Amino acid sequence: MNDTFAHKILIVDDEPHIRVYLRLVVTGLGAVEIREAADGAAALLMYQQFAPDLVLLDINLLGEDGVSVLGKLLAFDPLAKVVMLTAVASREIVEKCAAAGALNFIRKDMPRPDLVKTLHDTWAGLNLVHPA
């Protein structure tokens, strides 16, 4: 793993402006290759083809929800690193995502400095637990 930030990121969100925003954020953190998917089916296919270091996955996708996609990603690759995204966070959904294997949970309305810090700290925490 990269000691600063993930090189390869998959952003999964059905809102194009959110994908653009997240692309800017992770590029600023040092991501080199970034791919995007707008729905669960595309995300699963892209994950298999691209093998990202980190996935940013929206909970509220058109069609299949992000929690279901998370389960499928982890079934395909139990070592997948996934951070969940949402506009509205309830305790129940946060607990459901954590139980399913998400690394962290980010609200889309989080101020950019907090978003950057959360993503950086999440990745740094992985490096401390699983050194390269």
Number of C-alpha atoms within 10 A of each C-alpha: 14 14 12 14 24 23 18 18 26 24 25 29 27 20 14 13 10 15 20 13 12 21 20 12 17 23 17 12 17 15 20 13 16 18 17 21 21 18 22 27 13 13 24 18 13 17 23 13 9 15 15 21 21 22 27 23 30 29 26 17 19 13 10 13 15 24 23 13 20 27 16 14 23 16 11 13 13 11 11 20 22 23 22 23 22 20 12 12 14 9 8 9 15 17 13 13 23 16 10 14 20 23 19 17 24 21 14 17 11 12 9 13 9 11 18 17 12 16 21 17 14 17 21 19 13 15 16 10 8 9 11 9
